[in-house]
């Protein structure tokens, strides 16, 4: 049986996650979705989804969706749902997990890689983060959780854009892109977002049938076209023949100092697989808790296929991608998103891994 695609829906308090979930739970979209509210408190997130004090853990909706409130171990909840599905007691084709507004998405994402039964039954499709356009700047300034939620995202949905002007939306997008350049941004005002913006994003898939998303591969092209938002340093320039680290700074909003930020490494030289494996392993050992997300398409010496790699904190994996096409430039690109990561140490080490 194919693994069940699963989406983590996160976002700060009041961002609009529950409004989006309400639409998913009640709209006639023809999909059978199990929605898990990952609760840690004594109160339900939203009375409109589950009636309080019913004593029911699973509520079936009339459109084929299921809503399940979990207080405690998400691994147990996922395995129980999979067992009920296998026994024919309930039917669903995919899972959406809503985290609490103050949650760090990291441990939730790691759930899919640390338990053998969960790994056999489920596939983490993507982390989707809802961002409140009206309050996000203040939340990002004051709360590390808000930065982490953006840093982990495979897709960002902006809510409440009707409450701010276009200039404020663009300033927010610039900041979000600086924190996480690999997550495409769409809107979800009043919970209105196409299902395709939430499900089947394949942000976490690693297999030879999946190409890395174009938005990721184009992550730095937008910034290179705007020199005033680009800091040129020792490893950064428009000569892409060597490793490149991009530090994105919006000088118009320089008072925003986010602890969580991204940098990019690029090279047209191939990696030595053994040296790269040893270096990344050592970096993960030392800086793993600070490394929110990292992802890349790599050119390895002597290999005729791309290597796709990514990780969450200390959990790192890689897989073979598509074959290099004749005439296609063989280049590597890696994006690291983390909290106060020593960019220079990473860049220098990666340079030493090139042949």
Secondary structure, DSSP 4 states (H G I P E B T S, - for coil): -PPEEEEEEEESTTSSHHHHHHHHHHS--S--EEEEEEE-SSS-S-TTTS-TT---SEEE-TTS-EEEEEES-HHHHHHHHHHHHHTTSS--SEEEEEPPTT--HHHHHHHHHH-HHHHHHEEEEEEEEEEETTTHHHHHHH-HHHHHHHHT-SEEEEE-GGGS-HHHHHHHHHHHHHH-TTSEEEE-GGG---GGGTSS--SS--STT-PPPHHHHTTTHHHHT-GGGEE--TT-SS-TTS-EE-EE--GGGTT---SEEEEEEEESSPBPHHHHHHHHHHHHHHHGGGEEEEEEEE-BTT-SEEEEEEEETTEEEEEEEEEPPTT----EEEEEEEES--HHHHHHHHHHTB-
